[in-house]
């Protein structure tokens, strides 16, 4: 994308530092954003991106000495508040926007700002819908005011969140829009549409700070890229001068080794056999997964890949078909049956479905097998701590101690804690849904290596992912799903990202 060099400075951060007990999260970070540019911010999990955004939003206080300069006014970063951020036109849309799927588009747009009301307090729905229509047109949303949000495509739901944040701004040039991983949960075509719309906003003068782990999106969309490493700003460069290798070098201080699997061992005995399995969104699926094999499920949203994992784990009832585990009939009534039989499951949303943010790393690792630590009526915390310490070393978890609250770890380290919980018991079959969603490139490489190691030790894996590059790097075979059916199969070395994309989107 053409550089926006020469644009007016809209926001400057000067010498921003933040110290937590035992941790220097930010160390003298300075950054400037120009009018009409998409400015990408990259860095590993734990590099300081989230802390910097929280200081910019006023929800974290920086150490003394930093300044936030915006709208021609300079503020002490240690005293900057959410009210200050709102007043000077800083708008934030988080990875999981606070939207309400069963309310209408007009109602979602009104939340936070308030409804159009008569002098007696009644909602003026005609005026509310008129305002919503204006915003829908301004922000290029494919919707009608009265439509429930759940009926919109994922990218349009994200645009509703953006419109809500910017609705009181002057045109499309209001302050700075901060987007934190806006495409994390979007399928491929929806990503392209959102990015195209963001470019339109920038061309109209809107300044956007774009935080993402997806380097290909950054290269296609942004004007400039700034990188954080270990809490320090390590440089800003025009995107036109960069490629993925150079961005990784900025983030890590070195190149990133290729992560493609080169395991060439022969297939072992079959662990999982699925025969003509059907349910509401899965239709007549048959497949096998062998001992030590990593099998991928590729498909866009609605393909049935995620639902298939849920069926195998016993979380969703099946209508017909049969499962076999190591050659014996397998009929889990619920996930607890599956766990007893040696299955493990990593859901896509670890924050909601797979972790306890306020509990310690130790407690999260031991959660599925806490009974193992009871001796008589006493819980042996010493044994629990010893296993947690071992997990920290084995699974490359970066934490101050095993007692650190899980929610204070970076996303990549939280994901490794959840992996450690399951892989410590060497499951027969590991079902994984979007295993590296929302983690940085370095954590992604480490997670892939942990999974390969587990496969080498005999664990069979079935991996659903909308990230086709991940499947190409990780898997021995990939089954392509569309409309609930398996429509194609690729095996290494013929697994190709572009081929998977083509098969997933154009399958009949």
Secondary structure as GFF3:
##gff-version 3
##sequence-region A 1 508
A	DSSP	beta_strand	9	20	.	.	.	ID=ss1
A	DSSP	beta_strand	23	34	.	.	.	ID=ss2
A	DSSP	beta_strand	38	42	.	.	.	ID=ss3
A	DSSP	alpha_helix	49	57	.	.	.	ID=ss4
A	DSSP	beta_strand	67	70	.	.	.	ID=ss5
A	DSSP	beta_strand	73	76	.	.	.	ID=ss6
A	DSSP	alpha_helix	82	87	.	.	.	ID=ss7
A	DSSP	beta_strand	90	93	.	.	.	ID=ss8
A	DSSP	alpha_helix	105	110	.	.	.	ID=ss9
A	DSSP	alpha_helix	125	138	.	.	.	ID=ss10
A	DSSP	three_ten_helix	149	151	.	.	.	ID=ss11
A	DSSP	alpha_helix	154	166	.	.	.	ID=ss12
A	DSSP	beta_strand	176	180	.	.	.	ID=ss13
A	DSSP	alpha_helix	188	203	.	.	.	ID=ss14
A	DSSP	beta_strand	207	211	.	.	.	ID=ss15
A	DSSP	alpha_helix	215	221	.	.	.	ID=ss16
A	DSSP	beta_strand	224	229	.	.	.	ID=ss17
A	DSSP	beta_strand	232	238	.	.	.	ID=ss18
A	DSSP	three_ten_helix	239	241	.	.	.	ID=ss19
A	DSSP	alpha_helix	244	252	.	.	.	ID=ss20
A	DSSP	beta_strand	270	278	.	.	.	ID=ss21
A	DSSP	beta_strand	285	290	.	.	.	ID=ss22
A	DSSP	beta_strand	294	298	.	.	.	ID=ss23
A	DSSP	alpha_helix	305	312	.	.	.	ID=ss24
A	DSSP	beta_strand	320	325	.	.	.	ID=ss25
A	DSSP	beta_strand	328	329	.	.	.	ID=ss26
A	DSSP	alpha_helix	335	340	.	.	.	ID=ss27
A	DSSP	beta_strand	343	346	.	.	.	ID=ss28
A	DSSP	alpha_helix	350	353	.	.	.	ID=ss29
A	DSSP	alpha_helix	361	366	.	.	.	ID=ss30
A	DSSP	three_ten_helix	367	373	.	.	.	ID=ss31
A	DSSP	beta_strand	374	375	.	.	.	ID=ss32
A	DSSP	beta_strand	378	379	.	.	.	ID=ss33
A	DSSP	alpha_helix	381	394	.	.	.	ID=ss34
A	DSSP	three_ten_helix	406	408	.	.	.	ID=ss35
A	DSSP	alpha_helix	411	423	.	.	.	ID=ss36
A	DSSP	beta_strand	429	433	.	.	.	ID=ss37
A	DSSP	alpha_helix	441	456	.	.	.	ID=ss38
A	DSSP	beta_strand	460	465	.	.	.	ID=ss39
A	DSSP	alpha_helix	468	474	.	.	.	ID=ss40
A	DSSP	beta_strand	477	482	.	.	.	ID=ss41
A	DSSP	beta_strand	485	491	.	.	.	ID=ss42
A	DSSP	alpha_helix	497	506	.	.	.	ID=ss43
###
